[in-house]
Amino acid sequence: MPSTTYGAVLRLPGVARLFVVSFLARIPAAMVGVVLTLHVVSTLDRGYGQAGLVVGAATVGMALGAPWRGRLVDRLGLRRAIAPSVAVESAVWLVAPHLSYELLVGAAFVAGLFLVPVFSVSRQSLSVLVPIAHQKAAFSLDSVAVELTFMLSPVVGVLLATQASTSVALTVVGALTVGGGVLLMWANPPTRSALSAEAQPELPKQRLVSPALVVLLLAGVAASFVLVGTDVSLVATLNDSGRSADVGWMIALWAGGSVVGGLVHGASHRDPSPLLLVALLALATLPAAFASGPVWLAVAVVVAGLPCAPALSSINATLVRLVPEHRRGEVMGWSGTMSTVGNALGAPLCGAVIDRATPGAGFLTAAVVGGGLAVGGLVVLALVRGRGVAPAVQERPAARHVPSVRVVRRRGASPARRVRVRRPSR
């Protein structure tokens, strides 16, 4: 895939607005975890384990709801699909600050189940708005925007919870969640090209599940496992050394490395396999296991962050080209579920290893398990290709979005021409 400039991507019709809307709509999702934790511990006077149960309930809801909501977007369109989410989120977050602990667990699950799918929708829309030649840069820029969101939003959530109250912080999270959904409905970014929708009845049925798709979804599990394992291990390392106050700026350095890596990846001519990038992400995590002192740990976390955004953007950019356009929402939902599975597995496993050994062993566990999954995926794809099995559905270049009011069906018109494109070596 050729390289392109970020300016060229942002000048494409609708892309700059999509980035702005997505950035704003993602803010509450990035701060809800820390706000819920602080509310349970500080206001409800419960332990961190019980706070983890509330956050876990929301996470399980997200994992179960993401594919279902993605399929609704595919079938009904964006506005009709997320209108129930906006209504339910409004009700949940209106009452959440006033609920008992037991009821809050259930409310968190419902909130996760109906969470506005801004992450998957934004990537699905990018695949429609951005031609295939520019998608590498577009998805890299999207990953960088996500990193910036997760750098800033938790800080805002902590400030609201500590300077005002956790009830105020929860109310703000709810208002931002609903506001983000309304903003997304107002912008209504395209999730399918109008030309593709017109031609869809004449397209042959395509197999959705393929070895390449399954392996790519598992790459999402591996990447999330490495990232959450690194997060847990970093906090444990600093706590054990009596430097818990350094957690914030260390995580900022980690995210900063990811931003730099994402920008370089998106502008480069090379297009490595997402599995290779996940393996590189695991390898880059290893130095943190042996870092001695805060300076070397800071250097190590920057190194660990460099392949993060490239790996995630490469997974997303490849994913949208492995499936037919009319099933992308559902598959992007499954991708979100796989990331949640990686988080759910990585945090307790790395945490258990840290409890029985040292924080450095947590970094090693994240690297070995995540890297092993990535290498295993590369082996599976090599075996599949060696047997001559088609690894995925045929790719087509992303159709440029055309507003539906301008599409005119002419009697006797020939079906939309499909052009086969060589699959990039990702």
N, C-alpha and C positions, 0 to 999 in steps of 0.2 A: 504494500500500500504506500503510495507516495506521501511525502510530508506536505504539510500545508501550514499556513500561518494562522494564529488565533484570531487576528483581525479579519481574515477571510471568512472564518467560521461565524464570527459575531455579526458580520455584515449580511449573512444570509437572512432572508425574510423570516421573522418570528423567532429567531434563535436568541437574540439578546434579551428579548422580553421573557422567553422561557427560562433563561438562566436567573433573571431577577426574581421572577415569581417562585421558581423552585427554591432559591436560596431563602427567601422569606418564609415559605411554607414548611421548610425543613427545620426551622429554628426550634419549635416546640418539641419535635421528636428527639432532638439532640439534648434537650435539657430536662426531659421528663424523668429520666432515671435518677439523676442526682436529687431532684426536687422531691420525688416520692420517698427516697431514702431518708432525706432530712426530715420530712414530715412525719414518717413513722417513728424515727428515733427521737426527734426533738419534741414534737407536739403530742403524739400518741404515747410517748414514753415506752417504746418497745425496743427490742434489741436489733442488732444489725442482721442477724439471721432472719428475723421476722420481716425486716425491711426487704431483705433479698427475696423473700417469698412473694411480696407484693410486686416487686419488679419482675420476678419470674413469671407471675401470673399474666402480667402485661405482655411479656415476651412470648409466652405460649399462645396467647391470643393473636399476636402478630403472625406467628408461624402458621397457625391454622387458617387465619383469615386472608393472608396475602394471595395465595393462588385463586381463592374464590372471588376476591374483589378484582383481581386481574382479569379473570374470565368474564366478569360482569362488564368491565370496560370494553373488552373485545366484542361482546354481544350487544350491549346497550348504548355504547358511547360514553364519553367521560362524564358529562353532566348528570345523566340519569343514573350512572353507576355510583357516583360518590355522593349524591344527594342524601341517601339514607345514612351514610357515614357522618355527614355534617349534622344531621338531626340527632343521631344517637350521641355523638361526641358532645353536642351542646348540653344534652340532658345529664350525661355522666359527669362532666367537669363542673356543672353547676352545683351538683350535690356532693362531689368528692371531698371538698375540704371539711364537710360537716359529718362525714360518715365515721362509724366505729371501725376498728381495725378489721374485723371479720367482713364487714360489708365492703370495705375498701379493697380487699383482695378480689372479691367478685367484680367490683366496678373496674378495677385495673384490667381484669381479663376481658371484659366487654369493650373497654376503650381500645385495647390492643386488637381485638377481633375486628372492630369497625374503623381502625385507624385509616385516615385518608392516605391512599397509596401514592404519595407524592414522589418517592424515590423511584418506583417502577414506572410511573406515568411519565416523569420527566425524561427518563432514558428511552422509553418507548416512543415519545414524541421526537426526541433527537434523531432516532432512526428514520423518521418520516421526513423531518425538515432538512436533514443534512445528507447530501449525496455521499455515496460510499467512499469516494476519494478523500473526503474531509472528516470521516467519522472517527478516525483514530485521534485526531486533535480535539474533536468535540467531546468525546468520552473522557479524554485526559483532563480537559478543562472542567468537566462535570465532577470528576473525582477530586480535583483541587478545590472546587467549590464546597464539596462535602467536608473535606478536611478543615477548611476555614470555618464552616458551620460548627463542627465539633470542637474547634479550638475556642470559639467565642461563646457559644450558647451555654455550656455548663457554668462558665464564670458568671454569666448574667443570672442564671438560676440560683447559684449560691448567694450572690449579692442580694437578690430579692428575698430569699429565705432567711438570711441572717440579719439584714438591715430592716426588713419589714416583718414578715412572718411567713411560715410555710404555707399557711392558708392563702395568703395573698399570692405567693409564688405559684401554688396549684391553680388558683383562679386565673392568673396570667397565662399559665401553660394552656389551660382550657380555652381561654379567649383567643390565643394565638393559633391553637389547633383549628378551631372553628373558622377563624379569620383566614387561615391558610387554605382551608377547603373552599371557602367562598371565593377567595382570590383565584384559586385554580379553576373553579367553575366559570368565573368571569373571563379569564384568559382563554379557557377552552382550547388548549393546544391540541393539534391533531394527533390522534393515536393511530390513524390509518390514512393513507393517501386516498384522495377522492378517486383518482384514476384506478387504483388497485381495487377499491370498493366496487367500481363499475365493472371491472373485468372479472371480479371474483367468481361469479356463477359459472364462468367458462373455464376456470382453472381446475386441473385434475386434483383428486384427493392426494394429499401428501402425508407421509408417515411423520408423526411428530417426534416420537421417541427414537433416538439413535444412540449408538455407542458414544459418539462425540458429544452429544448433548448431556448424557448421563455423566461422562467424565468431566465435562465442563462444570456441571452443577456440583460435583464433588470437589472440583478445584475451589469453588466458593466456600465449601466447608473447610478445606485446608487453609485457605487464606484467613478466614475468620478465626480458626483455631490458633494460628500463629499470632494474630493481632491481639486476641483477648488474653492469650497466654503471656505475651509480652507485657500487656497492661498490668496483669496481676503480679507478675514477677518484678516489674519495675517498682510498683508500690511496696511490695514486700521487701525489696532490697533497700529502699530508702527508709522504710520504717525500722528495719533491723539495725541500720547504721545511725539511727537517731536523727535522720534528716527528712522527716515527713513533710516539713514545710517546703521542701524542694520539689514535691510531686508535681505541682502545677506547672512550673517552668520546664521541668524535664519532659512532661507530656507535650508541652508547646514545642520543644525542640524536636521531639519525635514527629509531631505533625508537620513542623516546618521542613524536615527532611523529606517527608512525603510530598509536600507541595513542590519542592524543588525537583524531585524525581518525576512527578507527574508532568510538570511543564517541559522538562527535557525530553521525556518519552513522547509527548504529543507532537513535538517539533522535529523529532528525529526521522531519518529515512528508514531505519530498521524497524521490523515488525515481528518481534519474537513471539513464540507460542505463549499463551497465557499460563500454561502449565509450567513452562520454563521460568517464567517470571515469578510464579508462586514458589518454585524451588529456590530461586534466587532470594526471595523474601525470607524463606526459612534459613538459608545460608547466612544472610546478612544479620540475622538475629543472634547467631552464635557468639560474636565478640562480646555482647553484653553479659554473657554467662561468666566471662573471665575478667571483666573490667574491675580494676581495683581503684577505689577512690572516686569522688564525684566528677572529676574532670574527665577521666577515661570513660566513666559511665555516660556522661553527656555526649562524648564523641561517639560512643557505641550506639546510643539511641538515635542519633542523627543518621548513622549508617543503616540502622535497622529500618528507619523510615523511608529511605530513598526508593526501595522497590515497591512500597505499599500502594501508592496511587497508580503506578504503571500496571501492577498486577490486577487491581480491581477494575481499572478502566479497560484493560485488555479483555478481561472476562466478559464485561458488559458489551463491549463492541463486537466481540465474536458471537456472543449469545444471540443478539438480534439478527445476525446473519445466518444462524443455524436453523431458524424456524420460520414458517410462513408468517406473513405480516398479520393475518387475522387471528393468530394464536400467540402473539408476542406478549400481550398483557398477562395471560395465564402463566407463561413460562418465566416472565420477569418476576411474577409472584412466587413461583417455585424457587427462583434464585434467591429471593429475600428469605424464604423459609430455610434454605440450605445455609445461608449465612447465620441465621438464628440457631440452627442446629450446631454449627461450628462454635458459636459463642457458648451454647449450653453445655457442650462437651469440654471445651477448652478451659473454661474458668474453674470448674471443680477438679478436673484432672490435674492441671498445673498447680492448683492450690493444694491438693493432697500431696503432691510430690514435694512442694515447698515445705509443708508441715513435717514431712518425714526426713527431709534432707536440708537443702539450703535454697535461698532465692535463686542462686545461679542455676540450680537444677531445674527450676521452672522454665527459664529461658531455653535450656537444653531440650526439655520435653516438648515445648512448643515447636522448636526447630526440627526435631527428629520426627515427630508425628506429622506435622504439616508438610515437611519436605518429603517424607515417605509416601504420603498420599499423592503428592504431585508427581513424583518419580513413577509411582505405580500407575498413574493415569497415562503418562507418556508411554510406558510399556504396553498398556492395554491398547492404545491407539496404534502403536507400531504393529502389534499382533493382528489387529483388525484390518489394517491396510495390507499386511502381508497375506491375509486370506482373501483379499479382493472384495471385502464387504464395504459398501458405500458408507462412510462414516457419518454422513449427515444429509439433510435435504439439500437440493441444489440452491445456490445463492442467486439472488437477483439484486441488481443495484436498487438502492432505496429510491422509490418514486418521489418526485418533487410534489409537495403538497399543493393541491389545487382546490380552492374553496368550492364546496359542493354546488353553490348557486351558479357557478360558471360551467359546470359539467353538463353537457347536453347529449342525450342519447339519440343517435341518428339511426333510423331504420336501415338495416343492411350494412351498418358499419362493421369493419373487421375488428376482431378482438384485439386487445392491447398486446403489442409485440413484447415477447419476453426475451431478454438478452442474457445469455449465460456468461457468468464472470468467473475467472479463475479464483479459486479460494486462496486467500493470502495465507502464508505459512505462519499461522498463529497457534 
